[in-house]
């Protein structure tokens, strides 16, 4: 029996002793069952999504006291809330009584949450404070901590809120590693942490494994093929435009970069911002009067304002679920082995006027509407192929693996051509490392001070 044939019990497997994970994920290819096997997916929910830091929310989504939103740690649903003192908390959306959801709204403002099943009440720190008929419970019950479960660690980096159920996970800043410098650059492009605000979300449900989406997050190879209709239309109507610089990508100054802990970034700033990112954009409604407004309002700074209206020129991927694309925040939410939620959040700036934020939104509407449909079709097609053709076992990730063009760069970064499969190889190395261990997962039910 091959190692790959032994994976039926991987969801609860002990630390790796059989070489299964090394067989499934090799240096230049991945076995199809990584995308199709339910037991592997179940293990991912613990080893990947619960045992490392995952993105939950941006603090601008809950700006006022008592604001809250729902989020997920893998399949675990959590509430992210700001209490009356302004402190951000995260706790399970699972009543400590029988397990019912205590919150059924995606976002809102509430000082407390009442379970609809038996009426137990919790404040917006997750603390239990009301039980109907409490006198029916005795001393043994009262000795237990019955507050809503909190993740082992909660952290925030310049407004981006992360959590992990692993008490032994390294500090958040260590987890971000050398990706933090790119995150800083992306935040600065959007006005700095004090000005960045997340706006509405464009939500998709796709019939594919979550890693189909993540594979593509750092793929600079697919652009002229997957998005050919968009690029041809742009060229025929306007003589070129955004993403046209991917036509001969390997000869460009753009790069694909492997960062710490499975993070990656496509740096397309040399192609997009080499001259003017604004002038390369496809026409948006209101473009001409907007340019006149910016020129009249910002004077010598007008070109800078125009160029910050469009994307930051990078696709930054914070493993395993946060991607920053253009000026947008993309969150990848696993739902099942062959089902994934993808949430695209628009952004605006507190320091910008209404005209600037309106044009930012027009620009951010461009790609999810005209480009994400191409990608979604490919993701679902790949999932069908891997599911329905089991004899054809392997997924390739060998582009530029043997060309010697992926080279060490500064601060521990490995840098290659923008079309390299370095992104997949890098995050799968981290995926495999995490899948091999048996992590300690922990929640806290005790009372807060």
Secondary structure, 3 states (H helix, E strand, C coil): CCHHHHHHHHHHCCCCCCCHHHHHECCCEEECHHHHCHHHHHHHHHHCCCCCCEEEEEHHHHCCCCEEEEEEECCEEEEEEECCCCCEEEEECCCCCCCCCCCCCCEEECCEEECCCCCCEEECCCCEEECCCHHHCCHHHHCCCCCCCEECEEEEECCEEEEECCCCCCCHHHHHHHHHHHHHHHHHHCCCCCCEEEEEEEEEEECCCHHHHHHHHCCCCCHHHHCHHHHHHHHHHHCCCCCHHHCCHHHCCCEEEECHHHCEEEECHHHHCCCCCHHHCCCCCCHHHHHHHHHHHHHHHHHHHHHHHCCCCEEEEECCCEEEECCEEEEEEEEECCEEEEEEEEEEECCCCHHHHHHHHHHHHHHHHHCHHHHHHHHHHHHHHHHHCCCCCEEECCCCCCCCCCEECHHHCEEEECCCCHHHHHHHHHHHHHHHCCCCCCEECCCCC
